[in-house]
Amino acid sequence: MEMKQRKPVYYGEYLQLDKLLDAQQPESDKEGIKADDEMLFIIIHQSYELWFKQIIHELSIVREVFKKPNIHDNTPDIYNSVHRLKRIGTILEVAVQQMGILETMTPLDFLDFRDLLRPASGFQSIQFKIIEALLGLKYDQRHGKAYYLSQLNEADIARVKNAEQEQSLLVLINQWLERMPYIKDQSYWGNTEKSFWSIYRDAYAASLSDLEQKNLSVFDSLFINSSEYPEGRSFSADAGKNALFIMLYRDLPLLQLPYELLSTLLEIDQMLSMWRHRHIHLVQRTIGKRVGTGGSSGAEYLRGAADSHYVFKELSELTSFLLPRHSLPALPEKMISNMSFHR
């Protein structure tokens, strides 16, 4: 098939550099005030917004994969999803490192133009709020809910609320975990008198020290006594069981990518936490106990958000219930065979 003749692509036009490089308009220039570091401040925040756009793009692709009613083991979907989620983690790592560039701006450098920014604030970053919502942070879990939308215009409030109405990655991962057959499929387990979780409980109980015995009651409520499963958890009982099963038997070939997926979600949570805490230290160093330009309590508000805005916290809690490999219950041969590459 003959290729259609296309107009030659020119670097500057392709990247729209005229538009991009003309997008820095310091407020200090408009007021005739000398504030040399405002250019740095603008470029850093514009860079963040470009990275946020890429994160939203990657999340949209991954969420479309997990919206499928079934994800077949022999398709590249899981691998590609892990690949894109790892890319998000790397972008967030860069976001943390970029904070170091902003830290070269001293408090006096910032004060040269800070008051000209009011009431603009990073708190008004719509894309960051959308990222949190698409990952799975619910409105009720947000720190300072009364302040959360108060600084936004009506159009941006609508954009954030629309994002909160979409199926988040957290919800989709929960549905994917619920569909896994390893624990529920009786063809694997036959007519054994004790369930896998009862057997595992005995091994887990034997591993606990005296100071850790309280963990056993938590284990029972999550994995043994379905009537005691705590209300308000993001992951269902079945999803939690399958997530822990994946962590325990991750060395089996068919579970290696699912384990990578869960591990990468925790890495994203970790990088977001590191970014927030680095931001806290920057704010404390730069403005001390002053309020933010958007009217928030500054570092105090950021600290509250950093402590509560973990999306995949319940996955990280599962590590409390792991056992060393040599203590794991043996799995049925049929299950081991079905989760190996040779069929």
Residue frames as qw, qx, qy, qz and C-alpha x, y, z in Angstrom:
[[0.000, 0.888, 0.459, 0.000, 0.00, 0.00, 0.00],
 [0.424, 0.477, -0.021, 0.770, 1.44, 3.37, -1.03],
 [0.334, -0.467, -0.457, 0.680, 2.11, 5.77, 1.82],
 [0.113, 0.920, 0.358, 0.111, 0.15, 9.02, 1.73],
 [0.464, 0.401, -0.116, 0.781, 2.37, 12.01, 1.05],
 [0.422, -0.790, -0.381, 0.228, 2.66, 14.03, 4.26],
 [0.112, 0.931, -0.140, 0.319, 3.91, 17.52, 4.90],
 [0.597, 0.232, -0.548, 0.537, 7.40, 17.44, 6.45],
 [0.577, -0.756, -0.306, 0.041, 7.34, 17.74, 10.23],
 [0.311, 0.628, -0.320, 0.638, 9.45, 20.54, 11.71],
 [0.479, -0.136, -0.697, 0.515, 10.72, 20.17, 15.29],
 [0.002, 0.062, 0.336, -0.940, 9.59, 23.54, 16.63],
 [0.524, -0.091, -0.276, -0.800, 6.17, 23.31, 14.99],
 [0.639, -0.156, -0.748, -0.091, 5.63, 19.73, 16.16],
 [0.440, -0.285, -0.640, 0.562, 6.30, 20.72, 19.78],
 [0.085, -0.872, -0.353, -0.329, 4.58, 24.11, 19.35],
 [0.607, -0.186, -0.290, 0.716, 7.60, 25.74, 20.93],
 [0.041, 0.396, 0.084, 0.914, 6.48, 29.28, 20.10],
 [0.580, -0.580, -0.279, -0.499, 3.39, 28.73, 22.22],
 [0.829, -0.359, -0.367, 0.223, 5.17, 26.72, 24.92],
 [0.585, -0.050, -0.199, 0.785, 8.09, 29.08, 25.42],
 [0.059, -0.399, -0.077, -0.912, 5.83, 32.12, 25.45],
 [0.598, -0.542, -0.528, -0.264, 3.72, 30.67, 28.26],
 [0.574, -0.359, -0.424, 0.601, 5.85, 32.13, 31.07],
 [0.018, 0.718, 0.166, 0.676, 4.48, 35.54, 32.05],
 [0.432, -0.197, -0.600, 0.644, 5.84, 36.53, 35.50],
 [0.194, -0.873, -0.444, -0.049, 3.55, 38.74, 37.56],
 [0.476, -0.627, 0.000, 0.617, 6.62, 40.63, 38.79],
 [0.348, 0.095, 0.453, 0.815, 7.37, 41.77, 35.21],
 [0.042, -0.704, -0.574, -0.415, 3.85, 43.20, 34.96],
 [0.401, -0.877, -0.245, 0.098, 4.43, 45.20, 38.16],
 [0.345, 0.808, -0.288, 0.381, 7.98, 46.28, 37.35],
 [0.645, -0.664, 0.350, -0.141, 9.35, 44.39, 40.37],
 [0.377, 0.550, -0.745, 0.003, 12.72, 42.62, 40.19],
 [0.773, -0.250, 0.497, -0.305, 12.06, 38.96, 41.11],
 [0.284, 0.530, -0.728, -0.329, 14.48, 36.82, 39.14],
 [0.130, -0.102, 0.981, -0.100, 13.30, 33.48, 40.58],
 [0.624, 0.314, 0.359, -0.619, 9.69, 33.79, 39.48],
 [0.590, 0.461, -0.520, -0.411, 10.65, 32.34, 36.08],
 [0.174, 0.221, -0.950, 0.139, 11.96, 29.21, 37.83],
 [0.364, 0.137, 0.689, -0.612, 8.79, 29.01, 39.92],
 [0.668, 0.414, -0.006, -0.618, 6.57, 29.13, 36.81],
 [0.523, 0.431, -0.690, -0.254, 8.59, 26.61, 34.80],
 [0.024, -0.143, 0.942, -0.301, 8.71, 24.07, 37.64],
 [0.476, 0.265, 0.599, -0.587, 4.94, 24.21, 38.11],
 [0.650, 0.487, -0.237, -0.533, 4.27, 24.07, 34.38],
 [0.310, 0.363, -0.876, -0.069, 6.52, 21.00, 34.22],
 [0.260, 0.036, 0.855, -0.448, 4.49, 19.39, 37.00],
 [0.616, 0.398, 0.271, -0.623, 1.27, 20.01, 35.10],
 [0.565, 0.480, -0.558, -0.372, 2.72, 18.44, 31.94],
 [0.141, 0.203, -0.957, 0.152, 3.74, 15.36, 33.93],
 [0.425, 0.185, 0.654, -0.598, 0.29, 15.26, 35.54],
 [0.660, 0.439, -0.144, -0.592, -1.24, 15.25, 32.05],
 [0.448, 0.370, -0.801, -0.144, 0.91, 12.25, 31.13],
 [0.120, -0.055, 0.899, -0.417, -0.08, 10.42, 34.33],
 [0.589, 0.318, 0.358, -0.651, -3.78, 10.95, 33.54],
 [0.612, 0.465, -0.474, -0.429, -3.12, 9.63, 30.02],
 [0.263, 0.262, -0.924, 0.087, -1.45, 6.47, 31.40],
 [0.302, 0.082, 0.757, -0.574, -4.19, 5.96, 34.00],
 [0.656, 0.359, 0.027, -0.664, -6.88, 6.20, 31.32],
 [0.564, 0.374, -0.692, -0.252, -5.21, 3.42, 29.30],
 [0.111, 0.130, -0.932, 0.320, -4.82, 1.14, 32.33],
 [0.435, 0.174, 0.545, -0.696, -8.37, 1.74, 33.50],
 [0.684, 0.343, -0.272, -0.583, -9.72, 0.80, 30.06],
 [0.411, 0.251, -0.877, -0.009, -7.92, -2.54, 30.37],
 [0.026, -0.048, -0.875, 0.481, -9.43, -3.29, 33.77],
 [0.540, 0.192, 0.171, -0.801, -12.91, -2.30, 32.65],
 [0.535, 0.170, -0.728, -0.395, -12.96, -5.48, 30.56],
 [0.841, -0.328, 0.048, -0.429, -15.16, -8.22, 32.08],
 [0.943, -0.198, 0.184, 0.195, -12.27, -10.68, 31.67],
 [0.144, 0.848, -0.493, -0.129, -8.54, -10.23, 31.15],
 [0.988, 0.115, -0.101, 0.009, -7.11, -13.39, 29.62],
 [0.682, -0.589, 0.301, 0.312, -3.77, -14.64, 30.90],
 [0.707, 0.105, 0.457, 0.530, -2.37, -15.02, 27.38],
 [0.288, 0.875, 0.226, 0.316, -2.98, -11.42, 26.34],
 [0.507, 0.237, -0.249, 0.790, -0.44, -8.61, 26.87],
 [0.269, -0.802, -0.259, -0.466, -2.94, -6.57, 28.93],
 [0.700, -0.689, -0.106, 0.154, -1.47, -7.21, 32.38],
 [0.700, -0.075, 0.095, 0.704, 2.10, -6.71, 31.21],
 [0.220, 0.540, 0.236, 0.777, 1.21, -3.46, 29.45],
 [0.424, -0.825, -0.237, -0.288, -0.71, -2.25, 32.50],
 [0.754, -0.521, -0.038, 0.399, 2.25, -2.97, 34.78],
 [0.572, 0.194, 0.184, 0.776, 4.53, -1.21, 32.30],
 [0.003, -0.692, -0.238, -0.682, 2.38, 1.92, 32.28],
 [0.597, -0.780, -0.172, -0.080, 1.94, 1.96, 36.05],
 [0.755, -0.287, 0.023, 0.589, 5.71, 1.67, 36.46],
 [0.347, 0.451, 0.204, 0.797, 6.02, 4.65, 34.11],
 [0.327, -0.829, -0.215, -0.399, 3.71, 6.61, 36.43],
 [0.759, -0.589, -0.073, 0.268, 5.96, 5.67, 39.35],
 [0.648, 0.039, 0.132, 0.749, 9.02, 6.90, 37.45],
 [0.072, 0.680, 0.239, 0.689, 7.29, 10.17, 36.57],
 [0.536, -0.811, -0.160, -0.170, 6.44, 10.68, 40.24],
 [0.786, -0.324, 0.000, 0.527, 10.07, 9.97, 41.13],
 [0.405, 0.358, 0.178, 0.822, 11.07, 12.76, 38.74],
 [0.247, -0.801, -0.266, -0.476, 8.45, 14.99, 40.38],
 [0.708, -0.667, -0.104, 0.207, 10.09, 14.41, 43.76],
 [0.688, -0.078, 0.125, 0.711, 13.54, 15.15, 42.31],
 [0.203, 0.638, 0.271, 0.692, 12.28, 18.35, 40.67],
 [0.451, -0.862, -0.230, -0.039, 11.51, 19.64, 44.15],
 [0.705, -0.362, 0.048, 0.608, 15.28, 19.88, 44.61],
 [0.352, 0.377, 0.276, 0.811, 15.47, 22.45, 41.82],
 [0.247, -0.802, -0.306, -0.450, 12.74, 24.52, 43.50],
 [0.695, -0.647, -0.175, 0.259, 14.64, 24.27, 46.79],
 [0.578, 0.082, 0.043, 0.811, 17.46, 26.31, 45.23],
 [0.081, -0.683, -0.209, -0.696, 15.08, 29.28, 45.60],
 [0.266, -0.039, -0.636, 0.723, 15.66, 30.87, 49.00],
 [0.070, -0.677, -0.674, 0.287, 12.85, 32.23, 51.21],
 [0.031, -0.637, -0.009, 0.770, 13.81, 35.83, 50.32],
 [0.021, -0.096, 0.699, 0.709, 13.81, 34.94, 46.62],
 [0.070, -0.476, -0.860, -0.171, 10.24, 33.67, 47.00],
 [0.098, -0.702, -0.468, 0.528, 9.10, 36.67, 49.02],
 [0.114, -0.263, 0.317, 0.904, 10.12, 38.92, 46.13],
 [0.332, -0.027, -0.537, -0.775, 6.99, 37.82, 44.25],
 [0.079, -0.226, -0.953, 0.184, 4.90, 35.66, 46.60],
 [0.192, 0.477, 0.503, -0.695, 2.27, 38.26, 47.44],
 [0.318, 0.355, -0.377, -0.794, 1.66, 38.87, 43.72],
 [0.209, 0.000, -0.938, -0.276, 0.32, 35.29, 43.36],
 [0.203, 0.260, 0.765, -0.553, -2.66, 35.55, 45.72],
 [0.717, -0.327, 0.493, -0.367, -5.04, 33.79, 45.73],
 [0.793, 0.375, -0.455, -0.154, -3.47, 31.35, 43.21],
 [0.508, -0.515, 0.661, -0.200, -2.11, 28.19, 44.81],
 [0.203, 0.253, -0.922, -0.211, -0.91, 24.72, 43.92],
 [0.337, 0.202, 0.801, -0.451, -4.03, 23.63, 45.79],
 [0.573, 0.546, 0.110, -0.602, -5.90, 24.70, 42.66],
 [0.084, 0.362, -0.835, -0.407, -4.15, 22.05, 40.52],
 [0.806, 0.133, 0.071, -0.572, -7.15, 20.36, 38.94],
 [0.718, 0.359, -0.585, -0.115, -5.06, 17.68, 37.29],
 [0.139, 0.291, -0.845, 0.427, -3.56, 16.54, 40.61],
 [0.542, 0.002, 0.500, -0.675, -7.02, 16.28, 42.14],
 [0.823, 0.299, -0.205, -0.438, -8.16, 14.29, 39.09],
 [0.477, 0.381, -0.783, 0.117, -5.18, 11.93, 39.46],
 [0.175, -0.170, 0.783, -0.572, -6.08, 11.29, 43.10],
 [0.700, 0.164, 0.272, -0.640, -9.72, 10.63, 42.15],
 [0.771, 0.386, -0.412, -0.295, -8.85, 8.33, 39.24],
 [0.269, 0.337, -0.862, 0.267, -6.50, 6.35, 41.46],
 [0.536, -0.389, -0.743, -0.090, -9.26, 5.89, 44.03],
 [0.156, -0.099, -0.507, 0.842, -9.08, 8.59, 46.69],
 [0.124, -0.668, -0.704, -0.206, -12.68, 9.20, 47.73],
 [0.076, -0.698, -0.041, -0.711, -14.11, 12.58, 48.67],
 [0.705, -0.665, -0.108, -0.222, -14.92, 11.35, 52.19],
 [0.873, -0.209, -0.089, 0.433, -11.26, 10.35, 52.69],
 [0.424, 0.604, -0.038, 0.674, -9.88, 13.76, 51.82],
 [0.425, -0.387, -0.394, 0.717, -8.27, 15.90, 54.47],
 [0.006, 0.400, 0.086, -0.912, -10.00, 19.28, 54.85],
 [0.271, 0.454, 0.794, 0.299, -13.06, 18.46, 52.75],
 [0.070, 0.872, 0.385, -0.293, -14.65, 21.86, 53.41],
 [0.101, -0.764, 0.302, 0.561, -11.64, 23.58, 51.83],
 [0.604, -0.013, 0.710, 0.362, -11.15, 21.01, 49.05],
 [0.373, 0.543, 0.594, 0.462, -13.30, 22.69, 46.35],
 [0.103, -0.866, -0.337, 0.354, -13.62, 26.15, 47.86],
 [0.206, -0.653, 0.288, 0.669, -10.79, 27.72, 45.85],
 [0.334, 0.088, 0.768, 0.540, -11.88, 26.43, 42.43],
 [0.366, 0.199, -0.161, -0.895, -14.05, 28.04, 39.77],
 [0.774, 0.152, 0.337, -0.513, -17.29, 26.37, 38.71],
 [0.755, 0.490, -0.377, -0.219, -15.83, 24.77, 35.57],
 [0.294, 0.452, -0.807, 0.242, -12.98, 23.15, 37.49],
 [0.494, -0.141, 0.652, -0.557, -15.31, 21.98, 40.27],
 [0.853, 0.292, 0.056, -0.430, -17.35, 20.21, 37.59],
 [0.603, 0.522, -0.602, -0.018, -14.21, 18.59, 36.13],
 [0.027, -0.357, 0.839, -0.410, -13.15, 17.21, 39.50],
 [0.643, 0.036, 0.513, -0.568, -16.64, 15.95, 40.34],
 [0.821, 0.403, -0.227, -0.336, -16.86, 14.23, 36.95],
 [0.402, 0.469, -0.770, 0.158, -13.57, 12.46, 37.67],
 [0.280, -0.215, 0.768, -0.535, -14.91, 11.33, 41.04],
 [0.784, 0.186, 0.223, -0.548, -17.92, 9.75, 39.31],
 [0.667, 0.456, -0.557, -0.190, -15.75, 7.54, 37.10],
 [0.965, -0.247, -0.080, 0.047, -14.70, 4.04, 38.09],
 [0.155, -0.859, 0.488, -0.002, -11.37, 4.53, 39.81],
 [0.513, 0.431, -0.742, 0.032, -8.40, 2.23, 39.37],
 [0.203, -0.237, 0.799, -0.514, -8.91, 1.07, 42.96],
 [0.734, 0.172, 0.334, -0.566, -12.49, -0.06, 42.20],
 [0.769, 0.468, -0.342, -0.268, -11.40, -1.78, 38.98],
 [0.266, 0.435, -0.832, 0.219, -8.50, -3.60, 40.68],
 [0.464, -0.104, 0.679, -0.559, -10.91, -4.78, 43.37],
 [0.827, 0.309, 0.089, -0.462, -13.23, -6.23, 40.70],
 [0.605, 0.529, -0.593, -0.055, -10.28, -7.90, 38.95],
 [0.010, -0.356, 0.853, -0.382, -9.07, -9.49, 42.19],
 [0.652, 0.021, 0.479, -0.587, -12.59, -10.73, 43.00],
 [0.825, 0.386, -0.180, -0.372, -12.71, -12.66, 39.71],
 [0.234, 0.520, -0.820, 0.045, -9.59, -14.71, 40.43],
 [0.855, -0.152, -0.328, -0.370, -10.54, -18.37, 40.90],
 [0.421, 0.381, -0.768, 0.297, -7.67, -19.67, 42.99],
 [0.157, -0.136, 0.741, -0.639, -9.38, -19.75, 46.37],
 [0.638, 0.136, 0.265, -0.711, -13.02, -20.26, 45.37],
 [0.698, 0.309, -0.514, -0.392, -12.63, -22.93, 42.67],
 [0.770, -0.353, 0.457, -0.272, -13.35, -26.19, 44.51],
 [0.926, 0.359, -0.120, 0.012, -11.96, -28.25, 41.62],
 [0.345, 0.657, -0.550, 0.383, -8.54, -27.29, 42.94],
 [0.243, -0.471, 0.628, -0.570, -9.21, -28.20, 46.54],
 [0.448, -0.087, -0.883, -0.110, -11.43, -31.30, 46.31],
 [0.632, -0.602, -0.369, -0.320, -13.24, -32.36, 49.48],
 [0.425, 0.202, -0.579, 0.666, -10.65, -31.29, 52.02],
 [0.415, -0.643, -0.616, 0.186, -11.97, -30.93, 55.54],
 [0.296, -0.702, -0.128, 0.635, -10.13, -27.66, 56.20],
 [0.453, 0.878, 0.136, 0.067, -10.13, -24.67, 53.88],
 [0.639, 0.421, -0.161, 0.623, -6.90, -23.14, 52.66],
 [0.074, -0.719, 0.177, -0.668, -7.37, -20.18, 55.00],
 [0.806, -0.553, 0.064, -0.200, -7.88, -22.42, 58.03],
 [0.916, 0.017, -0.044, 0.398, -4.67, -24.24, 57.21],
 [0.406, 0.564, -0.115, 0.709, -2.86, -20.97, 56.61],
 [0.417, -0.779, 0.054, -0.465, -4.21, -19.54, 59.89],
 [0.905, -0.409, 0.004, 0.118, -2.58, -22.38, 61.86],
 [0.754, 0.199, -0.016, 0.626, 0.78, -21.70, 60.20],
 [0.100, 0.704, -0.012, 0.703, 0.42, -17.96, 60.68],
 [0.627, -0.727, -0.014, -0.280, -0.57, -18.29, 64.36],
 [0.912, -0.247, -0.020, 0.326, 2.49, -20.44, 65.01],
 [0.587, 0.395, -0.008, 0.706, 4.73, -17.70, 63.57],
 [0.149, -0.837, -0.076, -0.520, 3.50, -14.91, 65.87],
 [0.327, 0.158, -0.622, 0.693, 5.38, -13.72, 68.93],
 [0.193, -0.537, -0.710, 0.412, 3.56, -12.92, 72.16],
 [0.005, -0.472, -0.093, 0.877, 3.49, -9.24, 71.23],
 [0.208, 0.149, -0.565, -0.784, 1.95, -10.05, 67.85],
 [0.109, 0.276, 0.949, -0.103, -0.98, -12.17, 69.01],
 [0.309, 0.579, 0.335, -0.676, -3.42, -9.31, 68.42],
 [0.218, 0.382, -0.584, -0.682, -2.69, -9.75, 64.70],
 [0.035, 0.114, 0.986, 0.116, -4.54, -13.06, 64.82],
 [0.234, 0.590, 0.636, -0.439, -7.90, -11.46, 65.61],
 [0.270, 0.646, -0.200, -0.686, -7.39, -9.04, 62.71],
 [0.070, 0.229, -0.880, -0.411, -6.52, -11.99, 60.46],
 [0.162, 0.331, 0.918, -0.145, -9.70, -13.78, 61.50],
 [0.292, 0.676, 0.359, -0.574, -11.90, -10.78, 60.71],
 [0.260, 0.630, -0.403, -0.611, -10.34, -10.38, 57.26],
 [0.341, 0.358, -0.803, -0.333, -9.90, -13.98, 56.13],
 [0.088, -0.066, -0.981, 0.162, -11.87, -16.40, 58.36],
 [0.095, 0.541, 0.728, -0.411, -15.06, -14.90, 59.78],
 [0.165, 0.383, 0.496, 0.762, -16.89, -13.28, 56.88],
 [0.261, -0.805, -0.510, -0.151, -19.58, -11.89, 59.19],
 [0.486, -0.737, -0.095, 0.460, -16.91, -9.87, 61.02],
 [0.561, 0.292, 0.252, 0.732, -15.36, -8.34, 57.90],
 [0.163, -0.483, -0.243, 0.825, -14.86, -4.63, 58.73],
 [0.351, 0.817, 0.457, 0.010, -17.24, -2.16, 57.09],
 [0.079, 0.970, -0.063, -0.222, -15.97, 0.64, 54.92],
 [0.552, -0.392, 0.556, 0.482, -12.95, -1.12, 53.48],
 [0.355, 0.610, -0.353, -0.613, -11.99, -0.38, 49.87],
 [0.337, 0.257, -0.868, -0.258, -11.26, -4.01, 49.04],
 [0.843, -0.219, -0.117, -0.478, -13.86, -6.73, 49.48],
 [0.728, -0.430, 0.526, -0.093, -13.13, -9.89, 51.47],
 [0.905, 0.282, 0.284, 0.144, -12.62, -11.94, 48.29],
 [0.467, 0.825, -0.163, 0.274, -10.35, -9.30, 46.75],
 [0.297, -0.791, 0.487, -0.222, -8.26, -9.12, 49.91],
 [0.863, -0.199, 0.465, -0.002, -7.88, -12.90, 50.04],
 [0.827, 0.481, 0.170, 0.236, -6.75, -13.11, 46.44],
 [0.195, 0.902, -0.284, 0.260, -4.34, -10.18, 46.89],
 [0.511, -0.640, 0.558, -0.132, -2.69, -11.92, 49.84],
 [0.915, 0.091, 0.389, 0.063, -2.64, -15.23, 47.94],
 [0.630, 0.736, -0.056, 0.241, -0.81, -13.49, 45.07],
 [0.080, -0.856, 0.447, -0.247, 1.74, -12.04, 47.50],
 [0.737, -0.411, 0.525, -0.112, 2.31, -15.43, 49.14],
 [0.793, 0.107, 0.559, 0.217, 2.73, -17.49, 45.97],
 [0.285, 0.868, -0.127, -0.386, 4.17, -14.80, 43.71],
 [0.237, -0.500, 0.751, 0.359, 6.93, -17.15, 42.48],
 [0.586, 0.340, 0.733, 0.059, 4.45, -19.19, 40.46],
 [0.297, 0.068, 0.478, 0.824, 4.74, -18.02, 36.83],
 [0.046, -0.629, -0.614, -0.475, 1.10, -17.03, 36.40],
 [0.380, -0.841, -0.355, 0.150, 1.20, -14.90, 39.57],
 [0.571, -0.172, 0.024, 0.802, 4.39, -13.01, 38.83],
 [0.096, 0.378, 0.297, 0.872, 2.75, -10.23, 36.79],
 [0.435, -0.738, -0.421, -0.299, -0.23, -9.86, 39.17],
 [0.653, -0.547, -0.219, 0.476, 2.29, -9.50, 41.99],
 [0.408, 0.062, 0.153, 0.898, 4.21, -6.87, 39.97],
 [0.130, -0.622, -0.422, -0.647, 0.94, -5.03, 39.48],
 [0.567, -0.752, -0.336, -0.003, 0.12, -4.93, 43.20],
 [0.656, -0.349, -0.058, 0.667, 3.69, -3.99, 44.07],
 [0.288, 0.285, 0.260, 0.877, 3.66, -1.15, 41.54],
 [0.294, -0.761, -0.400, -0.418, 0.44, 0.26, 43.00],
 [0.647, -0.672, -0.195, 0.302, 2.18, 0.43, 46.38],
 [0.558, -0.058, 0.128, 0.818, 5.16, 2.16, 44.75],
 [0.042, 0.594, 0.350, 0.723, 2.83, 4.81, 43.33],
 [0.513, -0.798, -0.298, -0.105, 1.37, 5.40, 46.79],
 [0.711, -0.428, -0.048, 0.556, 4.90, 5.63, 48.18],
 [0.420, 0.192, 0.220, 0.859, 6.08, 8.12, 45.57],
 [0.172, -0.740, -0.351, -0.547, 3.00, 10.30, 46.10],
 [0.639, -0.724, -0.214, 0.145, 3.72, 10.25, 49.83],
 [0.649, -0.200, 0.069, 0.731, 7.36, 11.20, 49.24],
 [0.204, 0.483, 0.304, 0.795, 6.27, 14.06, 46.97],
 [0.378, -0.810, -0.315, -0.319, 3.85, 15.36, 49.60],
 [0.696, -0.623, -0.105, 0.341, 6.40, 15.15, 52.42],
 [0.549, 0.052, 0.162, 0.818, 9.08, 16.82, 50.31],
 [0.016, -0.667, -0.338, -0.663, 6.52, 19.57, 49.62],
 [0.560, -0.781, -0.276, 0.011, 5.90, 19.94, 53.37],
 [0.675, -0.397, 0.012, 0.622, 9.59, 20.48, 54.08],
 [0.352, 0.334, 0.291, 0.825, 9.85, 22.96, 51.20],
 [0.223, -0.778, -0.345, -0.475, 6.90, 24.98, 52.52],
 [0.649, -0.702, -0.182, 0.230, 8.23, 24.95, 56.08],
 [0.632, -0.172, 0.127, 0.745, 11.62, 26.09, 54.88],
 [0.249, 0.381, 0.363, 0.813, 10.23, 28.79, 52.58],
 [0.260, -0.592, -0.195, -0.738, 7.29, 30.37, 54.45],
 [0.018, 0.164, -0.737, 0.655, 7.53, 28.90, 57.95],
 [0.089, 0.392, 0.844, -0.355, 4.15, 29.07, 59.71],
 [0.275, 0.281, -0.100, -0.914, 2.52, 31.52, 57.28],
 [0.692, 0.392, 0.518, -0.315, -0.71, 30.58, 55.56],
 [0.523, 0.145, 0.643, 0.541, -0.58, 29.46, 51.94],
 [0.040, 0.121, -0.267, -0.955, -1.26, 31.90, 49.11],
 [0.356, -0.296, -0.697, -0.547, -4.59, 30.13, 48.57],
 [0.504, -0.501, 0.112, -0.695, -5.62, 30.60, 52.20],
 [0.879, -0.194, -0.435, 0.002, -4.82, 27.10, 53.53],
 [0.611, -0.775, 0.163, 0.015, -2.90, 26.53, 56.76],
 [0.226, 0.780, -0.582, -0.037, 0.24, 25.87, 54.72],
 [0.264, 0.360, -0.889, 0.101, 2.50, 23.10, 55.98],
 [0.398, -0.028, 0.735, -0.549, -0.09, 22.00, 58.54],
 [0.766, 0.361, 0.099, -0.523, -2.67, 21.33, 55.84],
 [0.581, 0.519, -0.605, -0.165, -0.12, 19.49, 53.68],
 [0.022, -0.309, 0.900, -0.306, 0.86, 17.29, 56.61],
 [0.607, 0.126, 0.554, -0.555, -2.76, 16.28, 57.22],
 [0.770, 0.480, -0.162, -0.387, -3.18, 15.34, 53.55],
 [0.365, 0.525, -0.768, 0.018, 0.10, 13.41, 53.51],
 [0.229, -0.196, 0.863, -0.406, -0.98, 11.34, 56.51],
 [0.583, 0.264, 0.596, -0.484, -4.42, 10.44, 55.13],
 [0.629, 0.588, -0.148, -0.486, -4.25, 10.35, 51.31],
 [0.180, -0.307, 0.914, 0.196, -3.01, 6.77, 50.87],
 [0.681, 0.186, -0.280, -0.651, -5.05, 5.07, 48.14],
 [0.811, 0.113, -0.561, -0.119, -3.77, 1.49, 48.38],
 [0.265, -0.570, 0.597, -0.498, -3.20, 1.37, 52.13],
 [0.879, -0.143, 0.288, -0.353, -5.10, -1.90, 52.48],
 [0.875, 0.390, -0.269, 0.101, -2.67, -3.64, 50.14],
 [0.252, 0.607, -0.581, 0.480, 0.29, -2.52, 52.23],
 [0.585, -0.432, 0.441, -0.526, -1.43, -3.83, 55.38],
 [0.970, 0.082, -0.126, -0.191, -1.47, -7.35, 53.91],
 [0.517, 0.517, -0.606, 0.313, 2.26, -7.67, 54.49],
 [0.416, -0.477, 0.547, -0.548, 1.42, -8.13, 58.18],
 [0.876, -0.031, 0.338, -0.344, 0.07, -11.58, 57.28],
 [0.667, 0.554, -0.491, -0.086, 2.94, -12.95, 55.19],
 [0.859, -0.398, 0.318, 0.054, 4.92, -16.08, 56.03],
 [0.094, -0.612, 0.691, 0.374, 8.38, -17.13, 54.85],
 [0.627, 0.312, -0.539, -0.467, 8.35, -19.47, 51.85],
 [0.307, 0.163, -0.930, 0.122, 9.36, -22.54, 53.86],
 [0.193, 0.160, 0.746, -0.617, 6.27, -22.13, 56.08],
 [0.506, 0.192, -0.188, -0.820, 3.70, -21.76, 53.30],
 [0.748, 0.120, 0.592, -0.274, 1.06, -24.50, 52.94],
 [0.242, -0.111, 0.799, 0.539, 1.64, -26.71, 49.91],
 [0.537, 0.350, -0.041, -0.767, -0.75, -26.04, 47.04],
 [0.844, 0.226, 0.466, -0.138, -2.60, -28.75, 45.09],
 [0.490, -0.163, 0.625, 0.585, -0.58, -30.14, 42.15],
 [0.354, 0.641, 0.614, 0.295, -3.36, -29.24, 39.72],
 [0.037, -0.978, -0.139, 0.148, -3.19, -25.59, 40.79],
 [0.421, -0.627, 0.423, 0.501, 0.59, -25.49, 40.51],
 [0.497, 0.153, 0.698, 0.492, 0.38, -27.01, 37.02],
 [0.237, 0.803, 0.514, 0.189, -2.28, -24.55, 35.88],
 [0.119, -0.982, 0.019, 0.147, -0.23, -21.62, 37.11],
 [0.541, -0.418, 0.511, 0.521, 2.94, -22.75, 35.36],
 [0.296, 0.586, -0.373, -0.656, 3.96, -21.98, 31.79],
 [0.145, 0.127, -0.931, -0.309, 3.93, -25.64, 30.70],
 [0.671, 0.051, 0.224, -0.705, 0.40, -26.93, 30.12]]
